Amino acid sequence: MTNLEGVDNGDGTVTFTWENPEPRPGDTYGWKVPDPLEETRYVEVLEPTKTLDADPSGRTCIEVVVNRDGAPSFTPKAACVP
C-alpha cells in the first residue's frame, strides 16, 4: 500500500486515502484507529478511502491494511493529520 494521506476537511472530519500498487480481484481494505492501550480490530472497506470524525485531541490517525485472500497484509501503514 502506498500514498496513505489524510486531509482535514474543515468540518470536523478527516478523510484518508491510499493506493494499492498491485490490486487483485477481491482485494479489500481494513482500517482502525491505532490505540496502544486497547486491542482493536480492523473494519473492512471496499474502497481506498475512509472519512473519520476529527479527534478532539487535535491529531487524527488511521492504520490500514490490504485484505487479500481472506487475510490482512502483515505490514500495516499508518498516518496522522495534526
C-alpha positions, 0 to 999 in steps of 0.5 A: 500500500502506498500514498496513505494521506489524510486531509482535514476537511474543515468540518470536523472530519478527516478523510484518508486515502491510499493506493494499492500498487498491485490490486487483485480481484477481491482485494479489500481494505481494513482500517482502525484507529491505532490505540496502544492501550486497547486491542482493536480490530480492523473494519473492512472497506471496499474502497481506498478511502475512509472519512473519520470524525476529527479527534478532539485531541487535535491529531487524527490517525488511521492504520490500514491494511490490504485484505487479500485472500481472506487475510490482512497484509502483515505490514500495516501503514499508518498516518496522522493529520495534526 
